[in-house]
Every structure is written in C-alpha cells, then in structure tokens.
Amino acid sequence: MNLIEYFNNRIKEYFTIWDIKLAQVAAFLFFIVIIKLIPEIITLDYWVYILGAAIAAIRPMYIKFIKK
C-alpha cells in the first residue's frame, strides 16, 4: 500500500463530511492569514486567480465526468 492509498483509506474510515468541511474552512482561514501577511497577493491580475481555480479543478472534474 502506497502513501496515497493509506491516507485515502484513513479518510474513508474516520472522516465525516463535517471533518472535510472544517479542513476546507481551516485552509480558507490560513489563506486569509497569508493575504494579511503578504498584501501584494491581492494586487495580482484576475486571470491569475482564474488560472489557479482552473488548475485546482482539473482532477475533480476529471474524476467526476470522465473517469469511469
């Protein structure tokens, strides 16, 4: 069993939807702290954020719509 399979099994066994959503909130709040520490991030062009969102969405969209 490789590392990814190990953590996938742990998540399926122990995590609930509440745990996953709380992890998302923690990541969001961490990003807010980063923005407060480095305010130049906000001055980037909008396409940088769109590109980042597209890159982050590639795997979930592939799993949802293409992989059988």
C-alpha positions in Angstrom: 0.0 0.0 0.0 1.4 3.3 -1.0 1.1 6.6 0.9 -1.9 7.9 -1.1 -3.9 4.7 -0.6 -3.1 4.7 3.1 -4.4 8.3 3.6 -7.4 7.6 1.3 -8.4 4.6 3.5 -7.9 6.7 6.7 -10.1 9.4 5.3 -12.9 7.0 4.2 -12.7 5.2 7.6 -12.5 8.1 10.1 -13.6 11.3 8.4 -17.2 12.6 8.1 -18.4 15.4 5.9 -18.0 17.7 8.9 -14.3 16.9 9.1 -13.8 17.6 5.5 -15.6 20.9 5.5 -13.8 22.0 8.7 -10.5 21.3 6.9 -11.7 23.5 4.0 -12.5 26.3 6.4 -9.1 25.9 8.0 -7.4 26.2 4.6 -9.5 29.2 3.8 -8.6 31.0 7.0 -4.9 30.1 6.5 -5.1 31.8 3.1 -6.6 34.9 4.7 -3.6 35.0 7.1 -1.2 34.7 4.2 -3.0 37.6 2.4 -2.7 39.7 5.6 1.0 39.0 5.8 1.6 39.4 2.1 -0.9 42.0 0.8 0.8 42.1 -2.7 -1.1 38.9 -3.5 -4.3 40.9 -3.8 -2.8 43.1 -6.5 -2.4 40.3 -9.0 -4.4 40.3 -12.2 -7.7 38.4 -12.1 -6.5 35.9 -14.7 -4.0 34.5 -12.2 -6.9 33.6 -9.9 -8.9 32.1 -12.7 -5.9 30.1 -13.8 -5.4 28.8 -10.3 -9.0 27.8 -10.0 -8.9 26.0 -13.3 -5.8 24.1 -12.3 -7.3 23.2 -9.0 -10.5 21.9 -10.6 -8.8 19.7 -13.3 -8.6 16.5 -11.2 -12.0 16.7 -9.5 -13.7 17.4 -12.9 -11.8 14.5 -14.5 -12.8 12.1 -11.7 -16.5 13.3 -11.8 -17.1 13.5 -15.5 -14.5 11.5 -17.5 -13.2 8.6 -15.4 -15.5 5.6 -15.4 
